């Protein structure tokens, strides 16, 4: 059986999250570079097919707390420093997604699926 358009839209969202997380995890980040890194992440993912919008929020307070215990001026980007929202539109099926920390893990999930039909 072929997947439905809504299922394909959800799959596309998963592809975007995988790309976003694994492409940027480990990137050096500081409070001063957080905004530019967030914009670069958004623009990279928005290039992909069916991506309507991406919002990346690098959590500067979390970065500052991490760096307060360090002699370094930067740390590596991990899921605990980022919140992401994405909207994917495939054949009139709009998928809203989110990534944030849940029980110590950067959870990527579908928030809702809306269909034109």
VOPAGU-2260 file (C-alpha; in pm, 1 decimal, decimal comma):
REM VOPAGU-2260
SITE   aa  ch    i         X         Y         Z
SITE  UNK   A    0       0,0       0,0       0,0
SITE  UNK   A    1     130,3     344,9     -88,8
SITE  UNK   A    2     168,5     596,5     193,5
SITE  UNK   A    3     -93,5     867,6     224,7
SITE  UNK   A    4       3,0    1228,3     152,1
SITE  UNK   A    5     -18,0    1301,3     526,7
SITE  UNK   A    6     221,8    1013,7     599,4
SITE  UNK   A    7     459,3    1140,1     331,3
SITE  UNK   A    8     443,6    1489,4     485,9
SITE  UNK   A    9     538,5    1341,6     825,3
SITE  UNK   A   10     824,2    1149,3     664,3
SITE  UNK   A   11     949,0    1472,3     505,5
SITE  UNK   A   12     945,4    1637,8     848,7
SITE  UNK   A   13    1157,2    1353,9     985,7
SITE  UNK   A   14    1409,3    1395,2     704,6
SITE  UNK   A   15    1439,8    1766,2     781,7
SITE  UNK   A   16    1492,6    1702,7    1154,1
SITE  UNK   A   17    1756,3    1439,2    1083,4
SITE  UNK   A   18    1938,4    1676,6     852,8
SITE  UNK   A   19    1916,1    1967,8    1093,4
SITE  UNK   A   20    2030,1    1778,5    1399,4
SITE  UNK   A   21    2307,3    1570,0    1249,3
SITE  UNK   A   22    2443,9    1844,1    1027,0
SITE  UNK   A   23    2479,5    2094,8    1309,3
SITE  UNK   A   24    2539,9    1883,4    1622,4
SITE  UNK   A   25    2893,4    1950,0    1739,0
SITE  UNK   A   26    2916,5    2294,3    1578,6
SITE  UNK   A   27    3109,0    2536,5    1801,2
SITE  UNK   A   28    2863,8    2787,8    1948,2
SITE  UNK   A   29    2884,2    3075,9    2192,8
SITE  UNK   A   30    2628,4    3325,8    2316,5
SITE  UNK   A   31    2773,0    3575,8    2065,2
SITE  UNK   A   32    2732,2    3336,8    1768,5
SITE  UNK   A   33    2398,3    3183,9    1871,2
SITE  UNK   A   34    2177,7    3405,9    1652,4
SITE  UNK   A   35    2387,2    3365,6    1339,2
SITE  UNK   A   36    2403,2    2988,1    1386,4
SITE  UNK   A   37    2024,9    2974,0    1434,3
SITE  UNK   A   38    1970,5    3169,8    1109,8
SITE  UNK   A   39    2213,6    2944,9     920,5
SITE  UNK   A   40    2027,5    2637,2    1045,3
SITE  UNK   A   41    1692,3    2782,4     941,3
SITE  UNK   A   42    1812,1    2882,4     596,3
SITE  UNK   A   43    1976,8    2545,7     532,3
SITE  UNK   A   44    1660,9    2350,3     615,0
SITE  UNK   A   45    1427,7    2592,2     433,6
SITE  UNK   A   46    1612,9    2500,4     112,7
SITE  UNK   A   47    1469,7    2149,6     127,4
SITE  UNK   A   48    1153,0    2052,0     -60,4
SITE  UNK   A   49     814,3    2104,4     107,7
SITE  UNK   A   50     958,3    2308,4     395,6
SITE  UNK   A   51     732,6    2605,0     461,3
SITE  UNK   A   52     904,9    2744,3     769,7
SITE  UNK   A   53    1170,6    2670,7    1028,9
SITE  UNK   A   54    1231,1    2852,6    1355,5
SITE  UNK   A   55    1547,9    2770,8    1547,4
SITE  UNK   A   56    1601,3    2913,7    1893,5
SITE  UNK   A   57    1948,9    2863,5    2037,6
SITE  UNK   A   58    1900,8    2888,3    2413,7
SITE  UNK   A   59    2153,9    3151,4    2512,7
SITE  UNK   A   60    2077,6    3119,6    2886,6
SITE  UNK   A   61    2159,9    2748,2    2866,9
SITE  UNK   A   62    2482,7    2824,8    2679,0
SITE  UNK   A   63    2583,8    3084,6    2936,5
SITE  UNK   A   64    2517,6    2839,9    3221,1
SITE  UNK   A   65    2729,8    2576,0    3048,0
SITE  UNK   A   66    3013,5    2819,2    2988,1
SITE  UNK   A   67    3007,8    2953,9    3344,8
SITE  UNK   A   68    3172,7    2626,7    3453,2
SITE  UNK   A   69    3428,6    2633,0    3171,2
SITE  UNK   A   70    3744,8    2817,9    3076,5
SITE  UNK   A   71    3637,0    2808,4    2710,4
SITE  UNK   A   72    3438,8    3080,4    2534,4
SITE  UNK   A   73    3227,9    2831,6    2338,3
SITE  UNK   A   74    3080,5    2483,2    2358,0
SITE  UNK   A   75    2949,5    2225,7    2112,6
SITE  UNK   A   76    2591,9    2252,4    1994,7
SITE  UNK   A   77    2371,1    1973,0    2126,3
SITE  UNK   A   78    1996,3    1926,4    2144,6
SITE  UNK   A   79    1980,6    2069,7    2492,8
SITE  UNK   A   80    2076,0    2412,2    2356,0
SITE  UNK   A   81    1818,7    2424,6    2075,2
SITE  UNK   A   82    1442,4    2443,9    2030,1
SITE  UNK   A   83    1307,5    2402,5    1677,7
SITE  UNK   A   84     967,4    2436,8    1514,1
SITE  UNK   A   85     902,4    2339,1    1152,4
SITE  UNK   A   86     608,7    2340,8     915,9
SITE  UNK   A   87     608,4    2103,8     620,0
SITE  UNK   A   88     347,6    2122,8     343,5
SITE  UNK   A   89     310,2    1825,3     112,1
SITE  UNK   A   90      15,4    1812,4    -127,6
SITE  UNK   A   91    -205,0    2022,0     101,8
SITE  UNK   A   92    -107,2    1834,0     417,5
SITE  UNK   A   93      54,8    2067,9     665,4
SITE  UNK   A   94     264,7    1907,6     939,9
SITE  UNK   A   95     367,4    2111,5    1243,0
SITE  UNK   A   96     666,0    1973,9    1432,7
SITE  UNK   A   97     877,3    2061,6    1732,7
SITE  UNK   A   98    1206,1    1962,0    1892,9
SITE  UNK   A   99    1281,6    2039,0    2254,3
SITE  UNK   A  100    1416,8    1864,0    2559,4
SITE  UNK   A  101    1192,4    1602,6    2717,2
SITE  UNK   A  102    1330,0    1402,0    3010,5
SITE  UNK   A  103    1687,8    1488,8    2916,3
SITE  UNK   A  104    1648,9    1395,3    2548,9
SITE  UNK   A  105    1603,5    1621,6    2243,6
SITE  UNK   A  106    1263,8    1490,7    2134,5
SITE  UNK   A  107    1155,1    1554,3    1775,5
SITE  UNK   A  108     781,3    1512,6    1732,7
SITE  UNK   A  109     477,5    1584,7    1520,2
SITE  UNK   A  110     258,0    1839,7    1694,7
SITE  UNK   A  111     -30,7    1818,1    1447,6
SITE  UNK   A  112    -126,3    1739,6    1088,7
SITE  UNK   A  113    -380,7    1944,7     898,5
SITE  UNK   A  114    -524,1    1859,7     561,1
SITE  UNK   A  115    -695,3    2075,7     300,4
SITE  UNK   A  116    -928,2    1788,9     217,9
